[in-house]
Every structure is written in structure tokens, then in C-alpha cells.
Amino acid sequence: MSKLKVAVIGTGSISEFHLGSYEKNEQAELYGVYDLSIERAKEKAEQFGAKKVYAALDDLLNDNELDAVSICTWNNTHADFSIKILQSGKHVLVEKPIALTYEQSLNIQQAAQMAQKVFQVGYVRRFATNTKVLKQFIEAGRLGDIYYAKATCTRRLGNPGGWFADVERSGGGPLIDLGVHIIDICWYLMGKPKVVKVSGNTYHHLGNRSNVKNLSFYKAADYDASQNTVEDLANAIITFENGASLMVDVSFTLHATKDEISVKLFGTKGGAELEPELKIVTEEFDTILNMHPQIDHLTFDFNAAFQSEIDSFVEACIHNKSSEAPVEDGVEIMKILDGIYTSAATGKEVHYELETTI
């Protein structure tokens, strides 16, 4: 087929990585942009060379020239937009999280199955070089069976405010914004086992700490220091059908000495650290070895990973292949996130029944 004609909806900060990556992909044509603010849409279209600016979402849905859409809007629009775009006959790449709730994600899955189009969730860490290298070691059996993983993504000061801090639009705070990435990457590298139980906690003590001076942090375009309805911190332990478990903690704000990102996996034959940089632990001749791979990106490189993610999506659309981050994975991660929030709200462990086949 000719080049894949792609549009991006939503022109917030994350959209620039979509727009820029499509612009660099030789198999894609950055065809259009849509945003509630037509002025912002025009600005991005001009910046990245998109041919068309849509005045309304229906104009995009009814455009038969368009092949695929990247959704870069508020979290509370992901489900509705995904379903409408699928029903209009277009491929979809939606930013994480796939939806606000597990039930919404099931509706998306049904729409994707009926549409028979490529559907990809924006789990960009799957496409990072350090992830790809580690996955080769895991698939070759070098770590054995992975039975435990531990992930941390804590900011001491980093509540972006704006829609990120509005639970009605975001669905939650650091858990659904940051935790979704580190939970997914652990689950993905663990072999994507089904979740059976979740125990979680959330804390709402510090707010956005707008009083802090002399230390800068990322702020959303609509930052408002007076508004915050999301958690500061969340932690959880997740248990899977094979007995493996994952422990996770994430924060927007915390009385810590520094920000921390850490992803660790432990198996029967070896272990690994994916973040803050890739290291692999093994044994040879009754001696423990710490292996340090020699690669350009030992840690997560946002630009390179995003380009790889977009390239993978375009390739899947053109050749009608399965996505590396399909709708089913978005549903399972949403089940985990839902479980953590439910457990935190009720003070009880959440259990899931596994599907049985006859």
C-alpha cells in the first residue's frame, strides 16, 4: 500500500513525540491534526508539516482518506475516542492508560475485535533498547522463571497539576500516570501472567506542594495550584496465576531526598535491573556474575523508544500484523490498576477469578 495516512488528536506535550516520530517515519504520512483548540491544532500542523486541520472530531471520523489515529487527549476521553475511531474503520494508537476503568477497557476490546483493526496501547517502555536487550536474555531462559519483580517510580516534587491532578479527567494520580508504565514493563517481561489478587494503598497527604520554592518541576499547561484531587502516593503487591508477584510504589510527591526510578526482576537462574540502568545477574562456575551490557542506551531513552513505538505501529498497520502492545494487554493492566484503587478504597484485598476453558 501507499504511505499510511495518520492523524494525531490532542496537542498536549506528549503529542509532540507522536507528531515528530510520524514525521521521521518514511512509511507514514502525517496527514492531519485535531484539537479542541483549532489554533493549537493549526500551530502543530504547521510545525510538523501535517496537511490537514480538522475543525471537529466528526470531520476526522468521516475522512475516508485517513488510515490511522494517535490519541493524545485527556485520559477520560480515551475510551470514547478509541471506540468511535475504530468504528470509523481506522487503526488506533492510544496513549496510556487505555481507559479510566476496567469496564471501559472491555468495551474498547470488544470494539477492536469487531473492527479488525490494529489497536496499540502506548506502553512506550516496551520499545526501549534496554527492554529489547533484556527480553532476549529472558526469552533465551537466562533468568529462568521470573517469580518476583519490584518497581519504584517516586518523585519528591512532581505533581504536574492541571488535568493530571483532576481525578475526573485523569482517573487518578501517579498510579495511573507513572505506575501504569512500570507495572506494564514488569508484567510484560514476566511473560504477561494473569492477575489473581491485588492489595494496594493510596495516600493523600501532601497535595501539589505549591509552597515549595527554589526547585523546579514539570507543570501541565493548565496548571492550577489550588486544584488537586488525586493521590500523592500509591503502593501495591500484585500476585499472578503462576505464583509470581510484583511490588510497586509510585508518587507525585514524597518527602524523599531525590527522585527514584527502579525496575528489578528476579528469576530462578538469574536476575536483572532494567532501571536505573540495565544490569544482568547470573552464575557461572559457582560464582555470581554482574553483567553490564555495552549498549548505547542502558537506561530508558524517551526519544529513541518513542520512535521505535511509532515505527512498530506503522509497520503493524501497513502489514496487518498484531501490535506489540495489543488491546488485550491494555485490558489486563487496567484490571490491575482498578484492583489497586479498589483495594485502597475498601481496605481489602481484591481477588480475580481466572477464565476456564472446557
LINNOR-V813554 format. One record per helix or strand of 2 or more residues. SS is the DSSP state (H for helix, E for strand). FROM is the first residue (numbers start at 1). TO is the last residue. If there is no record, write none. Layout:
# LINNOR-V813554
ss: <SS	SS>
from: <FROM	FROM>
to: <TO	TO>
This chain:
# LINNOR-V813554
ss: <E	H	E	H	E	H	E	H	E	H	E	H	H	E	H	H	H	E	E	E	E	E	E	E	H	H	E>
from: <4	15	28	38	52	57	68	75	91	102	119	124	129	146	162	167	174	195	233	245	260	271	279	287	302	327	350>
to: <9	24	34	48	54	61	71	87	95	115	122	127	139	154	165	170	189	203	240	251	267	275	284	291	319	346	351>
